Amino acid sequence: MANTPSAKKAARKITRRTAVNKNRRSRVRTFVRKVEEALASGDKAAAAAALRAAQPELQRAASKGVLHANTASRKISRLASRLKALGA
């Protein structure tokens, strides 16, 4: 356990940041899942709308450090390509 006041404060901050990051990660997963469900159902309009909603959420997670920037870009790219393939 932390002994010094600064270490105790750091532990409190880490706990708060962990909670925030957990919420952000969960939010991202929810948005991505909605896109994948729409793709699975074959509804192109719903999938496109879900992707438009998920894209800023993924970028925000990347900018906040919850996801690596390349990971967010990769996820967006793969979802977009699956959406495009659905229309073809």
Buried (B, 14 or more C-beta within 10 A) or exposed (E): EEEEEEEEEEEEEEEEEEEEBEEBEEBBEEBBEBBBEBBEEEBBEBBBBBBEEBBEBBBBBBEEEBBEEEEBBEBBEEBBEBBEEBEE
